Structure formats: structure tokens, C-alpha cells
Amino acid sequence: MTSPDMDPEARESVAVAVQRALAQHGYERLTTAKIAEEYENSEAGLYYYFDTKDEMIAAFLDRAADYLSEDLLRVESDDPEAALRDACDFLFRTPDHQYAGIAVAIMELLSHAPYNETLRAPLLELETACLDALTDIVATGVDQGVFRPVEPRAPAAFLLAAADGSTGIAVALEMDVSDDLRQGWTAYVDSLVAEPAD
């Protein structure tokens, strides 16, 4: 179990170390020794705060949920169409994206979620944070008349599921589909845009 007296700075250091190690090694080959290589302290220092590797990963996922919401909402709310396109740019990763390794690692973690309660809760939080941020963008666009009057959660869920799925073919397998995916999500966002008023 995570130590309750862990200060935020130490937790941030562990989360960053896990992120770097996950991106490089993936979940299956990840060990606490490999996390410790990216950490400013020793492997024993990690076990002072955490009992297991999965608890260290959960600390990273908690941090990622906060940062993801900030990344997705970084465009001014007075331009929800630009915000949604920017969010799609961020979520539909390409093999050369700076977070490509992490995207693949999270995809790998998601495959373990049904059988691993330690990972399931923070992964659910991460995906929910993403879904909520997209929903907020679409809802703002609907309220402002920028998007058609749709139920905001539906396109948000569709885009999130499509982006999650695209990681497998575009990043993990490096299939040459990045341009196709961009055309696909661009056309979908185009379809949400309201017709100009007469």
C-alpha cells in the first residue's frame, strides 16, 4: 500500500520515473529496478513508499489524469472547434509523438485492467478525465452554437475510443495510417460543426 505520508514532490519524482521506464520497457518488462534507474533515489527508496510495482504505476496514472485534463483543455474555451481539433491532434498519436511510448504502455495496461484492481481504478480515472475534458469541449461548442445540437458525451466517447484504438495500429504496429486517421477524425469533427446561420 502507498505510504500516506509521501510528500507531493517525492510522488511526482516516482511518477516521472515510472513514466520514463514504462515508455522504454513497457509493462511486461518493467521492474522496480528499471524504475529505480530513472529515479533519483534507490530501489529501496521506492519500497519505502510503495509495496509493489503496480502501486508505483498507479501513482504515475494518478498524475497522468491531472496532466491530461490540463493538456486537453489548454485552448481557450471561446474557440471550442479549435479546442476539439487540438485535443484530437493530441490524442491520435503518431509513432514519432513525444508520448508515443507512454500511449503504447497505457494501451498495454488497459489490457490488464479487468484482472488487476490496483491498475483498474487509476486507469478508469485517467480515461474518465479524458472523456470529461472532451465532453466539456463539445458541450461548450453546442452551447455557443459552434457545434450541432448533439449530446456532448456521445462524440466525446467516440473520439476517445477511436484514439485509444488508433494507438495499436498507428503506434504499436507503426502501420502507415497516420494520415488516414487524421482525415477520419477531421471529417468527424467537420460533421459536428453547425451550419452557418442565414
Protein Blocks (a to p, Z undefined) as FASTA:
>chain_A
ZZfklcfklmmmmmmmmmmmmmmnommlpcfklmmmmpcbdfklmmmmpmbfklmmmmmm
mmmmmmmmmmmmmpcfklmmlmmmmmmmmmmccfklmklmmmmmmmmmmmmmmmomklmm
mmmmmmmmmmmmmmmmmmmmmmnomaccddfklmmmmmmmmmmmmmmmmmmnopafklmm
mmmmmmmmmmmpccddZZ
